Amino acid sequence: LGQQAVLPSGRDETSLVMSAQNRPGAVHALLEPFARHGVSMSRLESRPARTGLWEYLFFVDLEGHREDAPVAAALAELRQRAPFLKLLGSYPAALS
């Protein structure tokens, strides 16, 4: 989320924003790689896109660093499926 990449700490989160096509099953198709690669989501939030009616952006927080093998594999598949994908960054998870 900052200007510099953060190295994996072993307890990280990754944030991204993506869009889906306006068709049945589109969101499922985007989320399926996370389930198949065992990547947990801690947040999924939709917001209306400014591009048109019934178009949405999805803000997602994942457990893991973008360099972790399961996260990297899921993101590689997502890049092929999402009309728009922006990786906001990976960072150490907050302590709770």
N, C-alpha and C positions, 0 to 999 in steps of 0.2 A: 504494500500500500504506500510505501515510501519510494524514494528515488533509487535506493540501492536494494539489491537482492539480499535476502536473509538466508543464511545457511540453515539446514535442518537442525532442530534442537532435540528431536525425538518425541516431542509433544507439541505438534503444530496444527494450525488451521490454514485453509486456503479459501480465498473468496473469489467469486467470479460472477459475471452477469452474462446472460444468454437470452436468445429469443427462440421461439418455436413457431413452426408454420401453423396457420389457422386451419387445422384439420383434426378429426378424431384420432386419438392415440399419439399425437405429436409430443406431448409432454412425457408420456410413458416412454417413448422411444429415446428421448434425451436422458431420462433418469436411469434407464436400464443398464448402461455400462457401469454406473456406480454400484448397483446391486451385484452385478456379475463379478466385479473385481473386489467386492467386499469393502467398499469405501462408504463410510457413514456420513450422512448429511446432518448438520446441526441446525441448519436454517434453510428454508425455501420460502421465498416471499415473491409475490407477483405485483407488478406495478404496470399501469397502462403505458404503452409506448406512445410517443408523440407522432408516430408515423402513420397511424390510421386506426379506424374503429375496429375493435375486437383484436387488436394486436397488443401483446404484453411482453415485458421484459421480466426475467426471473433472476432474482438475486439469490445466490447459493453460497453457503459456508460448508466446507467439507472438513472432516477430520483427517489430518495428514498434510504433509508438505508436497508441493508440486513435483519434487524430485523423488519422492517415495515411489517405488515401482507400481503399486496398485493405483495410486492417484495418477501417475504419469500415463499408465495404460488407459485408464478411463477417460482422461482428458484427450488423449490422442484419438479415441473413437468419437468423442463428443465433437471434436473439431470437424469431423467428416459429416456429422449429422445436424449441427446447429447452423441456422442461417446467419446468426451473429453470436460470437463468443469473445468475451474479453476477460482475461485472467487479471484480477485486481492485485493478487499477490498472495504469498505465503508468509506466515509470521508465527511466533510462539503463541500457543494457546494461553488464555488468561488462567491464572490459578484461582480455584474456587474452594 
